[in-house]
Amino acid sequence: MATRRTQVGIVGAGPAGLLLAQLLMQRGIATIVLEQRDRRYVENRIRAGVLEQGTVDLLGEAGVGHRVAVEGQVHGGIEISLNGQRSRIDLARLTGGKAVTVYGQTEVIRDLINARLKAGGEIIFEAEEVTPLDLTGDQPRLSYRHNGEVCELTCDFIAGCDGFHGVCRSQIPKSVLRTYERVYPYAWLGILAEAPSPSHELIYASHPRGFALFSMRPPTRSRLYLQCTPDTDLAAWPDNRVWDELRLRLGPDDAGMLNEGPVLEKSITPMRSFVAEPLRHGRMFLAGDAAHIVPPTGAKGLNLAASDVRYLSWAFFQHYETGDSTRLDSYSKTALSRVWKAERFSWWMTLVLHKASEEDGFEARIRMAELEYLLSSQAAMTALAENYVGLPF
């Protein structure tokens, strides 16, 4: 058995794991990242693309902010289309100049991988059968198999950043772990198309036929979504049907704004809210999707991973540089406070914008009243804007 040692063993080369590794490496804290998939898979996963300013700032602190500063699209507002009538919410004006930046998670991952490898940091791709061990002892371990060889990594701490389906959360005893979950009765049918977006800002469309989102990734490509059911068969949605439905949900006055182009990717995204508590067990800490999931409506998934990493990196800095473990001890409580606020916002946006189960029932009328109130109230728009651009760390 090959044995090694590091200070922080990180499971998962997603945004949480890679960003944490980069921040710790800059402060001289040794890390090794274990990733189940190969590099090609990790770098080509299509995921979120709306970054809060706090996330952009954190990427800059990690030394990977150049491309996002040059190529990212800063958005000072979003548009909400209600039954085909568009209204703009001025994020910047309502929040004292704050905005969001559209820059794909795929690009964030590539920036982080390139920076880490260039600096001599280590990522072990295709690490199989990763298992956290001795979590409540002084020297937790990560057992894994790589290139057919059984290996073991001894650590001071383990960061479980291995996603919703990863192994780390499952190692917390059921007597300790508590989970909260809401599974939604709808999903998103998403396409990535080689065509400019219909608007220079995101359009969130609420329509009697269902929700639609019109986004971009990068300016020459559109990232477009349609509300559907979780059991939707992609074969029943050829490209021409997707484009026709997108035009319908954008509304007759704006349908001509939609630019068609070759569809590069098509997928179904189920929707759920999920939170695990606590985010620490012994010397293992959870961050990112291993700890929580939000529906994509509020654009909070990647940003919550970044805020977890902000708190956890601060805690490791304090521990290694001063010997004080106060922030490590309070990490779960601190991170969860922000997590639950983002969960609330994502839940609210999801319920308000999606077609109700009863098209003409009570739920549908409440949704309509909520949206009409939102678009007529400065206070309501300010609340949305503050949450959308990101609450402070």
C-alpha positions, -999 to 999 in steps of 0.1 A, spaced: 0 0 0 13 34 -10 10 59 19 13 97 19 6 126 42 -8 161 37 -24 187 59 -58 190 42 -71 161 21 -98 174 -3 -123 150 -19 -137 163 -51 -123 185 -79 -155 206 -83 -156 244 -76 -156 239 -38 -127 215 -37 -105 233 -63 -111 268 -49 -104 256 -13 -72 240 -25 -61 271 -44 -67 294 -14 -49 271 10 -19 266 -13 -15 303 -15 -10 304 23 14 275 23 -11 249 36 -4 215 20 -33 199 2 -40 170 -22 -72 168 -42 -87 134 -50 -112 133 -79 -131 102 -91 -135 114 -127 -109 121 -153 -97 156 -161 -116 158 -194 -149 150 -177 -144 175 -149 -134 203 -173 -164 198 -196 -193 195 -172 -218 222 -181 -231 238 -149 -240 272 -135 -228 305 -148 -241 334 -127 -215 346 -102 -221 369 -73 -196 397 -67 -184 379 -36 -176 349 -57 -158 370 -83 -137 387 -56 -128 353 -41 -116 340 -74 -94 371 -76 -80 364 -41 -73 328 -53 -52 342 -82 -76 331 -109 -96 363 -115 -80 374 -148 -101 356 -173 -134 363 -155 -125 400 -153 -118 401 -191 -144 376 -204 -171 377 -178 -203 396 -187 -213 420 -159 -250 423 -155 -266 452 -136 -301 439 -140 -324 410 -149 -357 409 -168 -389 392 -157 -414 383 -183 -449 379 -170 -472 364 -196 -451 379 -224 -447 414 -208 -411 421 -198 -400 443 -168 -365 450 -158 -352 448 -122 -323 472 -119 -300 452 -96 -272 478 -95 -295 507 -86 -314 487 -59 -282 474 -42 -259 504 -43 -240 494 -74 -237 456 -70 -241 433 -100 -236 397 -111 -212 383 -136 -221 357 -162 -191 333 -165 -196 296 -169 -187 271 -142 -168 252 -168 -145 281 -173 -141 285 -135 -130 249 -132 -105 252 -161 -90 283 -145 -86 266 -112 -72 234 -126 -47 252 -147 -36 275 -119 -32 246 -95 -12 224 -118 10 253 -130 19 261 -94 28 225 -87 -3 216 -68 -16 180 -70 -49 167 -83 -52 129 -84 -78 122 -111 -95 88 -114 -91 81 -78 -115 52 -72 -131 38 -41 -123 69 -20 -132 63 16 -127 87 46 -115 69 77 -109 77 114 -128 110 112 -130 115 150 -93 107 156 -63 130 155 -52 117 120 -81 110 96 -73 91 65 -84 88 29 -82 54 14 -84 51 -24 -74 31 -54 -53 47 -82 -39 30 -113 -48 -3 -97 -29 4 -65 -44 8 -30 -33 41 -15 -38 59 17 -35 96 25 -31 107 62 -44 142 69 -49 167 97 -83 174 82 -106 162 54 -127 185 32 -157 167 17 -163 186 -15 -175 156 -36 -210 166 -45 -245 155 -36 -238 118 -46 -203 117 -30 -191 94 -3 -181 120 24 -216 129 37 -225 92 39 -197 87 64 -214 108 90 -234 85 114 -271 87 110 -274 95 147 -254 127 140 -266 138 106 -299 154 99 -311 162 64 -338 185 51 -352 180 15 -378 193 -8 -382 176 -42 -401 197 -68 -426 183 -92 -409 200 -122 -376 200 -139 -357 220 -166 -352 209 -202 -320 228 -210 -302 234 -243 -269 250 -251 -271 265 -286 -246 282 -309 -266 314 -311 -266 348 -294 -289 352 -265 -322 372 -272 -312 398 -246 -279 411 -231 -294 403 -196 -311 372 -183 -348 368 -189 -369 349 -164 -402 341 -180 -434 331 -162 -460 319 -186 -493 298 -185 -474 271 -204 -446 271 -178 -414 288 -169 -385 296 -193 -351 311 -188 -330 328 -214 -294 331 -206 -260 331 -223 -227 313 -221 -206 331 -235 -220 359 -257 -220 338 -288 -240 310 -272 -274 308 -256 -282 287 -225 -320 282 -225 -344 263 -203 -380 252 -203 -400 240 -174 -409 203 -179 -417 172 -158 -389 152 -142 -398 122 -163 -396 141 -196 -382 121 -225 -356 141 -245 -366 121 -276 -400 138 -274 -383 172 -277 -366 176 -311 -349 209 -317 -378 225 -336 -402 218 -308 -378 233 -282 -374 265 -303 -412 268 -309 -419 264 -271 -392 290 -262 -408 315 -285 -443 308 -271 -431 313 -235 -412 345 -244 -444 359 -257 -457 371 -291 -442 406 -288 -407 393 -281 -406 360 -300 -387 375 -328 -358 383 -304 -349 346 -302 -320 335 -323 -319 299 -334 -287 280 -340 -272 245 -337 -280 228 -304 -248 216 -288 -262 200 -257 -296 190 -244 -304 177 -209 -330 174 -181 -322 190 -148 -344 178 -118 -350 202 -90 -346 198 -53 -337 217 -22 -315 199 3 -295 207 34 -274 185 56 -266 194 92 -240 197 107 -213 204 82 -186 190 104 -180 155 119 -148 151 138 -120 163 115 -141 162 83 -159 193 69 -185 194 42 -187 221 16 -206 228 -17 -230 203 -31 -219 176 -6 -236 198 20 -265 214 2 -284 216 -31 -306 245 -43 -329 246 -74 -311 265 -101 -337 292 -103 -319 316 -79 -284 309 -94 -270 300 -59 -253 266 -63 -218 277 -73 -221 308 -51 -230 288 -20 -200 266 -27 -178 297 -28 -192 311 5 -186 277 22 -150 278 10 -146 314 22 -156 304 57 -136 272 57 -105 288 43 -106 315 70 -109 287 96 -79 268 83 -59 300 80 -66 308 117 -58 273 128 -25 269 110 -13 304 114 -23 311 151 -32 277 165 -67 290 172 -95 267 162 -125 290 170 -135 294 133 -132 256 127 -155 250 156 -180 275 144 -178 267 107 -210 247 105 -231 272 122 -216 302 103 -219 285 69 -254 272 75 -268 306 84 -260 318 49 -270 285 33 -305 286 47 -310 322 35 -300 312 0 -322 281 2 -351 303 11 -345 326 -18 -341 298 -43 -372 281 -30 -392 313 -33 -380 321 -68 -388 285 -79 -423 285 -66 -432 320 -78 -419 316 -114 -430 280 -122 -464 269 -134 -485 257 -105 -498 221 -104 -534 236 -108 -533 259 -138 -563 279 -128 -564 270 -91 -555 289 -59 -518 283 -62 -517 298 -97 -536 329 -86 -513 334 -56 -483 332 -79 -498 358 -102 -505 381 -73 -470 376 -60 -454 385 -93 -476 415 -99 -468 427 -64 -430 422 -70 -430 442 -102 -450 471 -87 -432 474 -54 -398 490 -49 -394 472 -15 -401 438 -31 -377 444 -60 -350 455 -36 -354 423 -16 -351 403 -47 -321 423 -59 -302 420 -26 -306 383 -25 -298 378 -62 -265 397 -62 -256 378 -30 -258 384 7 -226 395 24 -202 368 38 
